[in-house]
Amino acid sequence: MAALERLAETQDILDRTEALAARQRHRVEQSRTQLLEKISRTQDEHSAVLAQHGAMLTEILSILRDANGPAR
């Protein structure tokens, strides 16, 4: 009988361990998803800033070319 009780206890520990592992995997997946979303937003923001800077540089170059007159 003691062997059956120990087996039941071992199975209970295994079940609880598996449940904990499943919760941890779920948390890791949630964290991963949130991190990927944040990275994507950051990349989008950086792309927008780079595009703005590119447009400003193009405008500055155009102004400088106009101010210097025709190329020699």
PDB file of N, CA, C and O in Angstrom:
ATOM      1  N   MET A   1       0.820  -1.201   0.000  1.00  0.00           N
ATOM      2  CA  MET A   1       0.000   0.000   0.000  1.00  0.00           C
ATOM      3  C   MET A   1       0.866   1.268   0.000  1.00  0.00           C
ATOM      4  O   MET A   1       0.527   2.256  -0.651  1.00  0.00           O
ATOM      5  N   ALA A   2       1.965   1.232   0.721  1.00  0.00           N
ATOM      6  CA  ALA A   2       2.850   2.395   0.780  1.00  0.00           C
ATOM      7  C   ALA A   2       3.392   2.727  -0.602  1.00  0.00           C
ATOM      8  O   ALA A   2       3.578   3.895  -0.943  1.00  0.00           O
ATOM      9  N   ALA A   3       3.644   1.691  -1.393  1.00  0.00           N
ATOM     10  CA  ALA A   3       4.159   1.918  -2.739  1.00  0.00           C
ATOM     11  C   ALA A   3       3.123   2.644  -3.588  1.00  0.00           C
ATOM     12  O   ALA A   3       3.475   3.521  -4.378  1.00  0.00           O
ATOM     13  N   LEU A   4       1.857   2.291  -3.436  1.00  0.00           N
ATOM     14  CA  LEU A   4       0.798   2.972  -4.192  1.00  0.00           C
ATOM     15  C   LEU A   4       0.664   4.426  -3.761  1.00  0.00           C
ATOM     16  O   LEU A   4       0.431   5.305  -4.591  1.00  0.00           O
ATOM     17  N   GLU A   5       0.811   4.679  -2.472  1.00  0.00           N
ATOM     18  CA  GLU A   5       0.744   6.063  -1.984  1.00  0.00           C
ATOM     19  C   GLU A   5       1.915   6.890  -2.522  1.00  0.00           C
ATOM     20  O   GLU A   5       1.750   8.036  -2.938  1.00  0.00           O
ATOM     21  N   ARG A   6       3.086   6.285  -2.502  1.00  0.00           N
ATOM     22  CA  ARG A   6       4.253   6.995  -3.030  1.00  0.00           C
ATOM     23  C   ARG A   6       4.104   7.248  -4.527  1.00  0.00           C
ATOM     24  O   ARG A   6       4.475   8.311  -5.026  1.00  0.00           O
ATOM     25  N   LEU A   7       3.567   6.278  -5.226  1.00  0.00           N
ATOM     26  CA  LEU A   7       3.323   6.444  -6.662  1.00  0.00           C
ATOM     27  C   LEU A   7       2.325   7.567  -6.906  1.00  0.00           C
ATOM     28  O   LEU A   7       2.509   8.374  -7.817  1.00  0.00           O
ATOM     29  N   ALA A   8       1.278   7.624  -6.104  1.00  0.00           N
ATOM     30  CA  ALA A   8       0.272   8.689  -6.237  1.00  0.00           C
ATOM     31  C   ALA A   8       0.892  10.050  -5.932  1.00  0.00           C
ATOM     32  O   ALA A   8       0.616  11.033  -6.621  1.00  0.00           O
ATOM     33  N   GLU A   9       1.734  10.105  -4.892  1.00  0.00           N
ATOM     34  CA  GLU A   9       2.415  11.366  -4.563  1.00  0.00           C
ATOM     35  C   GLU A   9       3.347  11.794  -5.686  1.00  0.00           C
ATOM     36  O   GLU A   9       3.406  12.968  -6.051  1.00  0.00           O
ATOM     37  N   THR A  10       4.069  10.830  -6.222  1.00  0.00           N
ATOM     38  CA  THR A  10       4.987  11.128  -7.327  1.00  0.00           C
ATOM     39  C   THR A  10       4.219  11.628  -8.542  1.00  0.00           C
ATOM     40  O   THR A  10       4.647  12.574  -9.204  1.00  0.00           O
ATOM     41  N   GLN A  11       3.089  10.998  -8.836  1.00  0.00           N
ATOM     42  CA  GLN A  11       2.267  11.423  -9.971  1.00  0.00           C
ATOM     43  C   GLN A  11       1.731  12.831  -9.734  1.00  0.00           C
ATOM     44  O   GLN A  11       1.681  13.639 -10.661  1.00  0.00           O
ATOM     45  N   ASP A  12       1.331  13.129  -8.500  1.00  0.00           N
ATOM     46  CA  ASP A  12       0.834  14.465  -8.158  1.00  0.00           C
ATOM     47  C   ASP A  12       1.925  15.504  -8.360  1.00  0.00           C
ATOM     48  O   ASP A  12       1.684  16.570  -8.927  1.00  0.00           O
ATOM     49  N   ILE A  13       3.131  15.184  -7.889  1.00  0.00           N
ATOM     50  CA  ILE A  13       4.261  16.112  -8.079  1.00  0.00           C
ATOM     51  C   ILE A  13       4.538  16.317  -9.562  1.00  0.00           C
ATOM     52  O   ILE A  13       4.768  17.441 -10.008  1.00  0.00           O
ATOM     53  N   LEU A  14       4.515  15.241 -10.311  1.00  0.00           N
ATOM     54  CA  LEU A  14       4.725  15.334 -11.756  1.00  0.00           C
ATOM     55  C   LEU A  14       3.651  16.195 -12.415  1.00  0.00           C
ATOM     56  O   LEU A  14       3.961  17.043 -13.251  1.00  0.00           O
ATOM     57  N   ASP A  15       2.403  15.984 -12.044  1.00  0.00           N
ATOM     58  CA  ASP A  15       1.296  16.770 -12.608  1.00  0.00           C
ATOM     59  C   ASP A  15       1.466  18.258 -12.288  1.00  0.00           C
ATOM     60  O   ASP A  15       1.281  19.116 -13.151  1.00  0.00           O
ATOM     61  N   ARG A  16       1.821  18.548 -11.025  1.00  0.00           N
ATOM     62  CA  ARG A  16       2.006  19.955 -10.647  1.00  0.00           C
ATOM     63  C   ARG A  16       3.198  20.571 -11.370  1.00  0.00           C
ATOM     64  O   ARG A  16       3.161  21.734 -11.770  1.00  0.00           O
ATOM     65  N   THR A  17       4.247  19.786 -11.530  1.00  0.00           N
ATOM     66  CA  THR A  17       5.431  20.272 -12.251  1.00  0.00           C
ATOM     67  C   THR A  17       5.099  20.562 -13.712  1.00  0.00           C
ATOM     68  O   THR A  17       5.523  21.579 -14.261  1.00  0.00           O
ATOM     69  N   GLU A  18       4.349  19.674 -14.329  1.00  0.00           N
ATOM     70  CA  GLU A  18       3.940  19.881 -15.723  1.00  0.00           C
ATOM     71  C   GLU A  18       3.044  21.108 -15.855  1.00  0.00           C
ATOM     72  O   GLU A  18       3.169  21.869 -16.814  1.00  0.00           O
ATOM     73  N   ALA A  19       2.147  21.301 -14.901  1.00  0.00           N
ATOM     74  CA  ALA A  19       1.270  22.479 -14.931  1.00  0.00           C
ATOM     75  C   ALA A  19       2.094  23.757 -14.775  1.00  0.00           C
ATOM     76  O   ALA A  19       1.847  24.747 -15.464  1.00  0.00           O
ATOM     77  N   LEU A  20       3.059  23.734 -13.879  1.00  0.00           N
ATOM     78  CA  LEU A  20       3.929  24.896 -13.690  1.00  0.00           C
ATOM     79  C   LEU A  20       4.728  25.179 -14.957  1.00  0.00           C
ATOM     80  O   LEU A  20       4.861  26.330 -15.370  1.00  0.00           O
ATOM     81  N   ALA A  21       5.253  24.136 -15.562  1.00  0.00           N
ATOM     82  CA  ALA A  21       6.009  24.302 -16.806  1.00  0.00           C
ATOM     83  C   ALA A  21       5.126  24.894 -17.908  1.00  0.00           C
ATOM     84  O   ALA A  21       5.578  25.746 -18.673  1.00  0.00           O
ATOM     85  N   ALA A  22       3.888  24.451 -17.989  1.00  0.00           N
ATOM     86  CA  ALA A  22       2.963  24.981 -18.993  1.00  0.00           C
ATOM     87  C   ALA A  22       2.698  26.466 -18.742  1.00  0.00           C
ATOM     88  O   ALA A  22       2.660  27.256 -19.685  1.00  0.00           O
ATOM     89  N   ARG A  23       2.514  26.850 -17.473  1.00  0.00           N
ATOM     90  CA  ARG A  23       2.300  28.269 -17.151  1.00  0.00           C
ATOM     91  C   ARG A  23       3.538  29.093 -17.508  1.00  0.00           C
ATOM     92  O   ARG A  23       3.433  30.194 -18.049  1.00  0.00           O
ATOM     93  N   GLN A  24       4.693  28.547 -17.199  1.00  0.00           N
ATOM     94  CA  GLN A  24       5.936  29.267 -17.506  1.00  0.00           C
ATOM     95  C   GLN A  24       6.104  29.423 -19.018  1.00  0.00           C
ATOM     96  O   GLN A  24       6.497  30.490 -19.488  1.00  0.00           O
ATOM     97  N   ARG A  25       5.814  28.377 -19.776  1.00  0.00           N
ATOM     98  CA  ARG A  25       5.910  28.476 -21.247  1.00  0.00           C
ATOM     99  C   ARG A  25       4.953  29.540 -21.767  1.00  0.00           C
ATOM    100  O   ARG A  25       5.292  30.301 -22.674  1.00  0.00           O
ATOM    101  N   HIS A  26       3.758  29.590 -21.190  1.00  0.00           N
ATOM    102  CA  HIS A  26       2.771  30.592 -21.606  1.00  0.00           C
ATOM    103  C   HIS A  26       3.282  32.003 -21.309  1.00  0.00           C
ATOM    104  O   HIS A  26       3.162  32.900 -22.144  1.00  0.00           O
ATOM    105  N   ARG A  27       3.853  32.194 -20.115  1.00  0.00           N
ATOM    106  CA  ARG A  27       4.397  33.511 -19.749  1.00  0.00           C
ATOM    107  C   ARG A  27       5.542  33.909 -20.665  1.00  0.00           C
ATOM    108  O   ARG A  27       5.636  35.060 -21.093  1.00  0.00           O
ATOM    109  N   VAL A  28       6.414  32.948 -20.963  1.00  0.00           N
ATOM    110  CA  VAL A  28       7.539  33.233 -21.855  1.00  0.00           C
ATOM    111  C   VAL A  28       7.017  33.626 -23.234  1.00  0.00           C
ATOM    112  O   VAL A  28       7.521  34.572 -23.840  1.00  0.00           O
ATOM    113  N   GLU A  29       6.029  32.920 -23.725  1.00  0.00           N
ATOM    114  CA  GLU A  29       5.463  33.233 -25.046  1.00  0.00           C
ATOM    115  C   GLU A  29       4.812  34.622 -25.038  1.00  0.00           C
ATOM    116  O   GLU A  29       4.951  35.380 -25.998  1.00  0.00           O
ATOM    117  N   GLN A  30       4.102  34.950 -23.956  1.00  0.00           N
ATOM    118  CA  GLN A  30       3.507  36.290 -23.851  1.00  0.00           C
ATOM    119  C   GLN A  30       4.594  37.357 -23.848  1.00  0.00           C
ATOM    120  O   GLN A  30       4.477  38.366 -24.543  1.00  0.00           O
ATOM    121  N   SER A  31       5.637  37.140 -23.078  1.00  0.00           N
ATOM    122  CA  SER A  31       6.736  38.109 -23.008  1.00  0.00           C
ATOM    123  C   SER A  31       7.405  38.251 -24.367  1.00  0.00           C
ATOM    124  O   SER A  31       7.738  39.356 -24.794  1.00  0.00           O
ATOM    125  N   ARG A  32       7.595  37.133 -25.034  1.00  0.00           N
ATOM    126  CA  ARG A  32       8.219  37.151 -26.366  1.00  0.00           C
ATOM    127  C   ARG A  32       7.353  37.947 -27.345  1.00  0.00           C
ATOM    128  O   ARG A  32       7.863  38.766 -28.110  1.00  0.00           O
ATOM    129  N   THR A  33       6.066  37.704 -27.314  1.00  0.00           N
ATOM    130  CA  THR A  33       5.150  38.423 -28.205  1.00  0.00           C
ATOM    131  C   THR A  33       5.182  39.926 -27.918  1.00  0.00           C
ATOM    132  O   THR A  33       5.229  40.738 -28.842  1.00  0.00           O
ATOM    133  N   GLN A  34       5.156  40.293 -26.632  1.00  0.00           N
ATOM    134  CA  GLN A  34       5.209  41.709 -26.267  1.00  0.00           C
ATOM    135  C   GLN A  34       6.515  42.344 -26.709  1.00  0.00           C
ATOM    136  O   GLN A  34       6.521  43.479 -27.187  1.00  0.00           O
ATOM    137  N   LEU A  35       7.615  41.631 -26.556  1.00  0.00           N
ATOM    138  CA  LEU A  35       8.912  42.158 -26.966  1.00  0.00           C
ATOM    139  C   LEU A  35       8.977  42.345 -28.472  1.00  0.00           C
ATOM    140  O   LEU A  35       9.475  43.364 -28.952  1.00  0.00           O
ATOM    141  N   LEU A  36       8.478  41.370 -29.221  1.00  0.00           N
ATOM    142  CA  LEU A  36       8.470  41.498 -30.680  1.00  0.00           C
ATOM    143  C   LEU A  36       7.600  42.667 -31.131  1.00  0.00           C
ATOM    144  O   LEU A  36       7.953  43.374 -32.074  1.00  0.00           O
ATOM    145  N   GLU A  37       6.462  42.876 -30.461  1.00  0.00           N
ATOM    146  CA  GLU A  37       5.603  44.015 -30.803  1.00  0.00           C
ATOM    147  C   GLU A  37       6.327  45.329 -30.507  1.00  0.00           C
ATOM    148  O   GLU A  37       6.250  46.270 -31.296  1.00  0.00           O
ATOM    149  N   LYS A  38       7.023  45.396 -29.384  1.00  0.00           N
ATOM    150  CA  LYS A  38       7.755  46.612 -29.025  1.00  0.00           C
ATOM    151  C   LYS A  38       8.885  46.861 -30.018  1.00  0.00           C
ATOM    152  O   LYS A  38       9.104  47.999 -30.431  1.00  0.00           O
ATOM    153  N   ILE A  39       9.596  45.821 -30.399  1.00  0.00           N
ATOM    154  CA  ILE A  39      10.674  45.961 -31.391  1.00  0.00           C
ATOM    155  C   ILE A  39      10.107  46.461 -32.712  1.00  0.00           C
ATOM    156  O   ILE A  39      10.694  47.331 -33.355  1.00  0.00           O
ATOM    157  N   SER A  40       8.974  45.915 -33.114  1.00  0.00           N
ATOM    158  CA  SER A  40       8.349  46.329 -34.372  1.00  0.00           C
ATOM    159  C   SER A  40       7.954  47.803 -34.325  1.00  0.00           C
ATOM    160  O   SER A  40       8.196  48.544 -35.277  1.00  0.00           O
ATOM    161  N   ARG A  41       7.342  48.230 -33.207  1.00  0.00           N
ATOM    162  CA  ARG A  41       6.972  49.648 -33.065  1.00  0.00           C
ATOM    163  C   ARG A  41       8.208  50.541 -33.096  1.00  0.00           C
ATOM    164  O   ARG A  41       8.202  51.595 -33.731  1.00  0.00           O
ATOM    165  N   THR A  42       9.263  50.116 -32.412  1.00  0.00           N
ATOM    166  CA  THR A  42      10.493  50.904 -32.382  1.00  0.00           C
ATOM    167  C   THR A  42      11.092  51.011 -33.779  1.00  0.00           C
ATOM    168  O   THR A  42      11.536  52.085 -34.186  1.00  0.00           O
ATOM    169  N   GLN A  43      11.106  49.902 -34.515  1.00  0.00           N
ATOM    170  CA  GLN A  43      11.622  49.933 -35.884  1.00  0.00           C
ATOM    171  C   GLN A  43      10.793  50.871 -36.759  1.00  0.00           C
ATOM    172  O   GLN A  43      11.341  51.624 -37.563  1.00  0.00           O
ATOM    173  N   ASP A  44       9.472  50.821 -36.599  1.00  0.00           N
ATOM    174  CA  ASP A  44       8.608  51.716 -37.374  1.00  0.00           C
ATOM    175  C   ASP A  44       8.900  53.181 -37.040  1.00  0.00           C
ATOM    176  O   ASP A  44       8.961  54.028 -37.930  1.00  0.00           O
ATOM    177  N   GLU A  45       9.080  53.468 -35.744  1.00  0.00           N
ATOM    178  CA  GLU A  45       9.379  54.835 -35.328  1.00  0.00           C
ATOM    179  C   GLU A  45      10.724  55.285 -35.897  1.00  0.00           C
ATOM    180  O   GLU A  45      10.849  56.409 -36.384  1.00  0.00           O
ATOM    181  N   HIS A  46      11.721  54.417 -35.838  1.00  0.00           N
ATOM    182  CA  HIS A  46      13.042  54.763 -36.362  1.00  0.00           C
ATOM    183  C   HIS A  46      12.998  54.964 -37.869  1.00  0.00           C
ATOM    184  O   HIS A  46      13.647  55.866 -38.398  1.00  0.00           O
ATOM    185  N   SER A  47      12.241  54.134 -38.557  1.00  0.00           N
ATOM    186  CA  SER A  47      12.106  54.288 -40.014  1.00  0.00           C
ATOM    187  C   SER A  47      11.464  55.626 -40.351  1.00  0.00           C
ATOM    188  O   SER A  47      11.880  56.298 -41.294  1.00  0.00           O
ATOM    189  N   ALA A  48      10.455  56.012 -39.584  1.00  0.00           N
ATOM    190  CA  ALA A  48       9.792  57.298 -39.828  1.00  0.00           C
ATOM    191  C   ALA A  48      10.755  58.451 -39.585  1.00  0.00           C
ATOM    192  O   ALA A  48      10.786  59.403 -40.366  1.00  0.00           O
ATOM    193  N   VAL A  49      11.544  58.381 -38.513  1.00  0.00           N
ATOM    194  CA  VAL A  49      12.512  59.438 -38.215  1.00  0.00           C
ATOM    195  C   VAL A  49      13.567  59.504 -39.310  1.00  0.00           C
ATOM    196  O   VAL A  49      13.935  60.594 -39.748  1.00  0.00           O
ATOM    197  N   LEU A  50      14.058  58.351 -39.758  1.00  0.00           N
ATOM    198  CA  LEU A  50      15.053  58.341 -40.832  1.00  0.00           C
ATOM    199  C   LEU A  50      14.480  58.934 -42.116  1.00  0.00           C
ATOM    200  O   LEU A  50      15.173  59.658 -42.830  1.00  0.00           O
ATOM    201  N   ALA A  51      13.235  58.633 -42.406  1.00  0.00           N
ATOM    202  CA  ALA A  51      12.602  59.189 -43.602  1.00  0.00           C
ATOM    203  C   ALA A  51      12.492  60.714 -43.489  1.00  0.00           C
ATOM    204  O   ALA A  51      12.732  61.433 -44.459  1.00  0.00           O
ATOM    205  N   GLN A  52      12.129  61.197 -42.299  1.00  0.00           N
ATOM    206  CA  GLN A  52      12.052  62.649 -42.092  1.00  0.00           C
ATOM    207  C   GLN A  52      13.421  63.294 -42.264  1.00  0.00           C
ATOM    208  O   GLN A  52      13.547  64.329 -42.920  1.00  0.00           O
ATOM    209  N   HIS A  53      14.438  62.687 -41.680  1.00  0.00           N
ATOM    210  CA  HIS A  53      15.785  63.237 -41.799  1.00  0.00           C
ATOM    211  C   HIS A  53      16.258  63.227 -43.246  1.00  0.00           C
ATOM    212  O   HIS A  53      16.899  64.169 -43.712  1.00  0.00           O
ATOM    213  N   GLY A  54      15.931  62.145 -43.951  1.00  0.00           N
ATOM    214  CA  GLY A  54      16.290  62.076 -45.368  1.00  0.00           C
ATOM    215  C   GLY A  54      15.630  63.195 -46.159  1.00  0.00           C
ATOM    216  O   GLY A  54      16.265  63.819 -47.009  1.00  0.00           O
ATOM    217  N   ALA A  55      14.359  63.446 -45.881  1.00  0.00           N
ATOM    218  CA  ALA A  55      13.653  64.525 -46.582  1.00  0.00           C
ATOM    219  C   ALA A  55      14.258  65.883 -46.239  1.00  0.00           C
ATOM    220  O   ALA A  55      14.404  66.739 -47.111  1.00  0.00           O
ATOM    221  N   MET A  56      14.613  66.081 -44.957  1.00  0.00           N
ATOM    222  CA  MET A  56      15.231  67.354 -44.567  1.00  0.00           C
ATOM    223  C   MET A  56      16.592  67.530 -45.239  1.00  0.00           C
ATOM    224  O   MET A  56      16.912  68.625 -45.703  1.00  0.00           O
ATOM    225  N   LEU A  57      17.385  66.482 -45.297  1.00  0.00           N
ATOM    226  CA  LEU A  57      18.693  66.571 -45.948  1.00  0.00           C
ATOM    227  C   LEU A  57      18.555  66.872 -47.431  1.00  0.00           C
ATOM    228  O   LEU A  57      19.317  67.660 -47.990  1.00  0.00           O
ATOM    229  N   THR A  58      17.582  66.242 -48.058  1.00  0.00           N
ATOM    230  CA  THR A  58      17.341  66.508 -49.477  1.00  0.00           C
ATOM    231  C   THR A  58      16.963  67.971 -49.685  1.00  0.00           C
ATOM    232  O   THR A  58      17.434  68.621 -50.619  1.00  0.00           O
ATOM    233  N   GLU A  59      16.107  68.478 -48.802  1.00  0.00           N
ATOM    234  CA  GLU A  59      15.705  69.889 -48.900  1.00  0.00           C
ATOM    235  C   GLU A  59      16.892  70.813 -48.661  1.00  0.00           C
ATOM    236  O   GLU A  59      17.047  71.810 -49.366  1.00  0.00           O
ATOM    237  N   ILE A  60      17.723  70.502 -47.688  1.00  0.00           N
ATOM    238  CA  ILE A  60      18.903  71.325 -47.406  1.00  0.00           C
ATOM    239  C   ILE A  60      19.849  71.326 -48.596  1.00  0.00           C
ATOM    240  O   ILE A  60      20.355  72.380 -48.982  1.00  0.00           O
ATOM    241  N   LEU A  61      20.091  70.163 -49.179  1.00  0.00           N
ATOM    242  CA  LEU A  61      20.962  70.089 -50.357  1.00  0.00           C
ATOM    243  C   LEU A  61      20.396  70.901 -51.515  1.00  0.00           C
ATOM    244  O   LEU A  61      21.135  71.572 -52.235  1.00  0.00           O
ATOM    245  N   SER A  62      19.102  70.836 -51.684  1.00  0.00           N
ATOM    246  CA  SER A  62      18.458  71.608 -52.756  1.00  0.00           C
ATOM    247  C   SER A  62      18.632  73.106 -52.518  1.00  0.00           C
ATOM    248  O   SER A  62      18.916  73.859 -53.449  1.00  0.00           O
ATOM    249  N   ILE A  63      18.465  73.529 -51.283  1.00  0.00           N
ATOM    250  CA  ILE A  63      18.629  74.951 -50.941  1.00  0.00           C
ATOM    251  C   ILE A  63      20.073  75.378 -51.169  1.00  0.00           C
ATOM    252  O   ILE A  63      20.323  76.453 -51.713  1.00  0.00           O
ATOM    253  N   LEU A  64      21.017  74.551 -50.759  1.00  0.00           N
ATOM    254  CA  LEU A  64      22.433  74.883 -50.944  1.00  0.00           C
ATOM    255  C   LEU A  64      22.793  74.958 -52.417  1.00  0.00           C
ATOM    256  O   LEU A  64      23.540  75.847 -52.828  1.00  0.00           O
ATOM    257  N   ARG A  65      22.273  74.037 -53.216  1.00  0.00           N
ATOM    258  CA  ARG A  65      22.548  74.070 -54.661  1.00  0.00           C
ATOM    259  C   ARG A  65      21.989  75.345 -55.283  1.00  0.00           C
ATOM    260  O   ARG A  65      22.648  75.986 -56.102  1.00  0.00           O
ATOM    261  N   ASP A  66      20.762  75.710 -54.886  1.00  0.00           N
ATOM    262  CA  ASP A  66      20.144  76.916 -55.409  1.00  0.00           C
ATOM    263  C   ASP A  66      20.934  78.163 -54.990  1.00  0.00           C
ATOM    264  O   ASP A  66      21.092  79.101 -55.771  1.00  0.00           O
ATOM    265  N   ALA A  67      21.420  78.155 -53.762  1.00  0.00           N
ATOM    266  CA  ALA A  67      22.145  79.319 -53.230  1.00  0.00           C
ATOM    267  C   ALA A  67      23.513  79.460 -53.900  1.00  0.00           C
ATOM    268  O   ALA A  67      24.010  80.577 -54.043  1.00  0.00           O
ATOM    269  N   ASN A  68      24.116  78.375 -54.305  1.00  0.00           N
ATOM    270  CA  ASN A  68      25.450  78.414 -54.929  1.00  0.00           C
ATOM    271  C   ASN A  68      25.382  78.641 -56.425  1.00  0.00           C
ATOM    272  O   ASN A  68      26.422  78.785 -57.068  1.00  0.00           O
ATOM    273  N   GLY A  69      24.226  78.676 -56.980  1.00  0.00           N
ATOM    274  CA  GLY A  69      24.092  78.909 -58.411  1.00  0.00           C
ATOM    275  C   GLY A  69      24.425  77.654 -59.211  1.00  0.00           C
ATOM    276  O   GLY A  69      24.584  76.569 -58.652  1.00  0.00           O
ATOM    277  N   PRO A  70      24.529  77.819 -60.528  1.00  0.00           N
ATOM    278  CA  PRO A  70      24.787  76.650 -61.380  1.00  0.00           C
ATOM    279  C   PRO A  70      26.196  76.074 -61.099  1.00  0.00           C
ATOM    280  O   PRO A  70      27.123  76.789 -60.716  1.00  0.00           O
ATOM    281  N   ALA A  71      26.303  74.787 -61.302  1.00  0.00           N
ATOM    282  CA  ALA A  71      27.588  74.099 -61.097  1.00  0.00           C
ATOM    283  C   ALA A  71      28.597  74.575 -62.127  1.00  0.00           C
ATOM    284  O   ALA A  71      28.240  74.850 -63.272  1.00  0.00           O
ATOM    285  N   ARG A  72      29.842  74.672 -61.728  1.00  0.00           N
ATOM    286  CA  ARG A  72      30.876  75.180 -62.648  1.00  0.00           C
ATOM    287  C   ARG A  72      31.588  74.061 -63.327  1.00  0.00           C
ATOM    288  O   ARG A  72      32.487  74.301 -64.134  1.00  0.00           O
TER     289      ARG A  72
END
